[in-house]
């Protein structure tokens, strides 16, 4: 799917959730934000946030 966006001249920016400054700068300059991550990474974040709420 990302290759289709690239084919249509989209500019893809890779980033890390831990790099807040770069991520915030990129989001301010775009029309659309699509976030992708692996299933393992996603579930590790969900488990971490559940632990914070307890």
Helices and strands as residue ranges (DSSP letters): H 2-7, H 20-28, H 39-53
